[in-house]
Amino acid sequence: GLSLFCFAVVRSKGQKFDLIKSQLHRRAGLAQCDDHMIFSDKSVKLGHGLSTTPISPFDVVDSGDDAGTQDGQLSVQTYYLAWEMVLNHYLWRVHDWIVKSEPETVFFPKQLKVQLRDRAEGFHQVDQGHGVYLRTCVHDLPRMTAALEVVSQKAMATFTFKRAQCPASENANWTEDFWLQHCLDKIGITGARVGGIVVDGFCNSHRTHTHYAHCDFSKVAYHPASSAHAWEHCWNHAGSMYI
């Protein structure tokens, strides 16, 4: 079957870090991927023999009204360094898809596998030979969303060889998801439009926070969960522990 390598980037204190620790403790969210890594500003024990992987420099910028984060938004440079470390690590090479999830994303890896498997032929048809990534926000112009960034193994190979074309300093005002999509498009990776699988409160033309009414297992992810309680409520309501 399909296998997933998943990672997240989070500061080693605050609400988002608590969300990550809770997911790992419950073996929920990205902890249900076949392999996963957590990048942070320093090495911190997470339990179950896991620790965060430090990256430096680790920059937090002002969150602003549209960032949707309680802990401040991480800089594009910080995410760039995380992607660099993933590219330099062997783990992605043994998995079919690579996924970056946000701590506040309620993510169902088993359902993502179903969706990827069911769409495999379509991805093959649109692939220009350099791999594909998913554009799950299909309002206005279809685009990638930071809530869940999904990239194929072949695309990661292309990214590895052509990453020099994608400096993090290209535009300091870009968000990480915009930088990554711009980069993947630039180096010839196909953006596959896949609507209806991610419910993201920031997936609209104004990137303003909208709430989702309920969670069910028909979706791959819901974003953002504003607290650990909200995250757990969404996860449990979807019944994923029993799938």
C-alpha positions as CSV (number, residue, x, y, z in Angstrom):
1,G,0.0,0.0,0.0
2,L,0.9,3.7,-0.1
3,S,3.2,5.0,2.6
4,L,3.5,8.5,4.0
5,F,6.4,10.4,5.5
6,C,5.0,13.4,7.5
7,F,6.6,16.3,9.3
8,A,5.7,19.4,11.2
9,V,7.5,22.5,12.3
10,V,6.8,24.0,15.7
11,R,8.3,26.1,18.4
12,S,9.3,24.1,21.5
13,K,6.7,25.9,23.8
14,G,3.2,27.2,23.5
15,Q,-0.2,25.9,22.4
16,K,1.0,24.5,19.1
17,F,3.7,22.4,20.8
18,D,1.1,21.1,23.2
19,L,-1.0,20.1,20.2
20,I,1.9,18.1,18.7
21,K,2.7,16.4,22.0
22,S,-1.0,15.4,22.4
23,Q,-1.1,13.9,18.9
24,L,2.0,11.8,19.5
25,H,0.7,10.7,22.9
26,R,-2.6,9.6,21.4
27,R,-0.9,8.1,18.3
28,A,-3.3,10.4,16.4
29,G,-2.9,12.9,13.5
30,L,0.6,12.8,11.9
31,A,1.6,10.1,14.4
32,Q,-0.4,7.7,12.2
33,C,1.9,8.3,9.2
34,D,4.4,5.5,8.4
35,D,7.3,7.8,9.5
36,H,7.3,11.3,11.0
37,M,9.6,14.0,12.2
38,I,9.0,17.1,14.3
39,F,11.3,20.1,13.7
40,S,11.8,22.7,16.4
41,D,14.1,25.4,17.7
42,K,15.8,22.9,20.0
43,S,15.9,19.2,20.8
44,V,13.0,18.3,23.2
45,K,12.0,14.8,24.3
46,L,8.4,14.1,23.1
47,G,8.0,10.7,24.7
48,H,7.8,7.2,23.0
49,G,11.5,7.6,22.4
50,L,11.0,10.6,20.1
51,S,12.7,14.0,20.2
52,T,12.3,17.1,18.1
53,T,15.0,17.8,15.4
54,P,16.5,21.2,15.9
55,I,16.8,23.7,13.1
56,S,18.7,27.0,13.2
57,P,18.0,29.8,12.8
58,F,14.4,29.3,14.0
59,D,12.5,32.6,13.4
60,V,9.1,33.6,14.5
61,V,7.5,36.6,12.8
62,D,4.6,38.6,14.0
63,S,1.4,36.7,13.4
64,G,-0.8,39.5,12.0
65,D,-4.6,39.2,11.6
66,D,-4.6,36.5,8.9
67,A,-2.0,34.1,10.2
68,G,-4.4,32.1,12.3
69,T,-1.8,31.2,14.9
70,Q,-1.8,31.8,18.6
71,D,2.0,31.3,18.8
72,G,3.2,33.6,16.1
73,Q,3.9,32.6,12.5
74,L,7.1,31.0,11.5
75,S,9.2,32.6,8.8
76,V,9.6,31.2,5.3
77,Q,13.3,30.8,6.1
78,T,12.5,28.5,9.0
79,Y,10.2,26.3,6.8
80,Y,12.8,26.4,4.1
81,L,15.4,24.9,6.5
82,A,12.9,22.2,7.5
83,W,12.3,21.3,3.9
84,E,16.1,21.3,3.4
85,M,16.6,18.8,6.3
86,V,13.8,16.6,4.9
87,L,15.4,16.6,1.5
88,N,18.8,15.7,3.0
89,H,17.3,12.9,5.1
90,Y,16.9,9.4,3.7
91,L,13.4,8.8,5.0
92,W,11.4,10.5,2.2
93,R,13.1,8.2,-0.3
94,V,11.3,5.1,1.1
95,H,7.8,6.6,1.1
96,D,5.4,7.3,-1.7
97,W,4.2,10.7,-0.5
98,I,5.7,13.4,1.8
99,V,3.3,15.5,3.9
100,K,3.9,18.7,5.9
101,S,1.1,19.2,8.4
102,E,0.5,22.1,10.7
103,P,0.2,21.4,14.5
104,E,-3.4,22.7,14.5
105,T,-4.5,20.6,11.5
106,V,-6.7,17.7,12.4
107,F,-5.2,15.2,9.9
108,F,-6.3,11.7,9.1
109,P,-3.4,9.9,7.3
110,K,-5.5,6.8,6.6
111,Q,-8.0,8.8,4.7
112,L,-5.3,10.6,2.8
113,K,-4.0,7.2,1.7
114,V,-7.4,6.3,0.4
115,Q,-7.7,9.5,-1.6
116,L,-4.2,9.2,-3.0
117,R,-4.8,5.6,-4.1
118,D,-8.1,6.4,-5.7
119,R,-6.6,9.3,-7.7
120,A,-3.3,7.5,-8.7
121,E,-4.3,7.2,-12.3
122,G,-5.3,10.8,-12.6
123,F,-2.0,11.9,-11.0
124,H,-0.1,9.7,-13.5
125,Q,-2.0,11.4,-16.4
126,V,-1.1,14.9,-15.4
127,D,2.5,14.2,-14.3
128,Q,4.9,15.9,-16.7
129,G,7.7,13.6,-15.5
130,H,8.8,15.6,-12.5
131,G,6.2,14.5,-10.0
132,V,3.1,16.1,-8.5
133,Y,1.9,18.0,-5.5
134,L,-1.7,18.7,-4.4
135,R,-3.6,21.9,-4.7
136,T,-6.4,21.3,-2.1
137,C,-7.6,24.8,-1.9
138,V,-9.8,25.2,-5.0
139,H,-11.5,28.6,-4.3
140,D,-10.6,31.1,-7.1
141,L,-7.2,29.9,-8.4
142,P,-6.5,26.3,-7.1
143,R,-3.5,26.5,-4.7
144,M,-1.6,24.6,-2.1
145,T,-2.6,25.3,1.5
146,A,-0.2,25.4,4.5
147,A,-2.6,23.3,6.5
148,L,-1.6,20.2,4.6
149,E,1.2,20.2,1.9
150,V,1.3,16.9,0.0
151,V,4.2,16.1,-2.4
152,S,5.0,12.9,-4.3
153,Q,8.2,11.0,-4.0
154,K,9.2,11.8,-7.6
155,A,8.5,15.5,-6.9
156,M,10.8,15.3,-3.9
157,A,13.5,13.9,-6.2
158,T,13.0,16.9,-8.6
159,F,13.0,19.3,-5.6
160,T,16.3,17.8,-4.3
161,F,18.1,18.4,-7.6
162,K,16.6,21.8,-8.4
163,R,16.2,23.4,-4.9
164,A,18.8,26.0,-5.7
165,Q,16.2,27.7,-7.9
166,C,14.0,28.3,-4.9
167,P,15.8,30.5,-2.3
168,A,13.7,31.4,0.8
169,S,14.8,35.0,0.4
170,E,13.0,35.3,-3.0
171,N,10.2,37.4,-1.5
172,A,10.2,38.1,2.2
173,N,6.5,38.9,2.2
174,W,5.4,35.5,0.9
175,T,3.8,32.9,3.1
176,E,5.4,29.5,3.3
177,D,2.7,27.7,1.2
178,F,3.0,30.4,-1.5
179,W,6.8,30.1,-1.6
180,L,6.6,26.3,-1.8
181,Q,4.0,26.3,-4.6
182,H,5.9,28.9,-6.5
183,C,9.0,26.8,-6.2
184,L,7.4,23.5,-7.2
185,D,5.7,25.2,-10.2
186,K,9.0,26.8,-11.2
187,I,10.9,23.6,-11.3
188,G,8.3,21.7,-13.4
189,I,6.3,19.8,-10.7
190,T,2.6,19.5,-11.6
191,G,0.1,21.0,-9.2
192,A,-2.9,18.5,-9.2
193,R,-6.2,20.1,-8.3
194,V,-7.9,18.0,-5.6
195,G,-10.9,19.7,-4.1
196,G,-13.1,18.6,-1.3
197,I,-10.6,16.7,0.8
198,V,-9.3,19.5,3.1
199,V,-11.6,21.8,5.1
200,D,-9.4,24.9,5.7
201,G,-10.7,28.0,7.4
202,F,-8.2,30.1,5.4
203,C,-9.0,28.7,2.0
204,N,-10.9,31.6,0.6
205,S,-10.0,34.7,-1.3
206,H,-9.5,36.9,1.8
207,R,-7.7,34.2,3.9
208,T,-10.0,35.0,6.8
209,H,-10.8,32.5,9.4
210,T,-14.0,30.6,8.9
211,H,-15.2,27.8,11.2
212,Y,-16.1,24.3,10.1
213,A,-19.4,23.1,11.5
214,H,-18.4,19.5,12.2
215,C,-15.8,16.8,11.5
216,D,-16.3,13.5,9.7
217,F,-14.1,10.9,8.2
218,S,-14.9,11.8,4.6
219,K,-12.3,14.5,4.7
220,V,-8.5,14.2,5.0
221,A,-8.0,17.2,7.2
222,Y,-9.6,20.1,9.1
223,H,-7.9,23.4,9.9
224,P,-7.5,25.1,12.2
225,A,-8.3,23.5,15.5
226,S,-8.0,26.4,18.0
227,S,-7.1,24.3,21.0
228,A,-6.2,20.8,22.1
229,H,-9.8,20.3,23.2
230,A,-11.1,21.4,19.8
231,W,-8.5,19.1,18.0
232,E,-9.5,16.1,20.1
233,H,-13.2,16.8,19.7
234,C,-12.8,16.9,15.9
235,W,-10.7,13.8,15.8
236,N,-13.0,11.8,18.0
237,H,-16.2,13.0,16.3
238,A,-14.8,11.7,13.0
239,G,-14.6,8.3,14.6
240,S,-11.1,7.8,13.2
241,M,-10.0,5.8,16.2
242,Y,-12.3,3.0,15.1
243,I,-11.5,3.0,11.4
